[in-house]
Amino acid sequence: MAIVAAIDEPALSARLTAVADDSGCSPADIVGSAVRNFVDTAPDDLWTQLIGIMNRAQDPGLAAMRAILEKALHGTQETL
């Protein structure tokens, strides 16, 4: 849950909450599922984009989580 709180992106947090509510899962479960799905299925070009996002970020781990969630939740900000 700490990563969910650290995201600090109101629009992304709202989408995460909405998806969690709709699915009956916790936000932490949605985050875990999104990361696992990315690790299991992302093609090389998405990994390359993720590395670029992380290289430009002050907090690479948090930037990776945001980007993966944006992709999984079909966001419109910096996505993979």
Beta strands, then each sheet from edge to edge (+ up, - down):
end
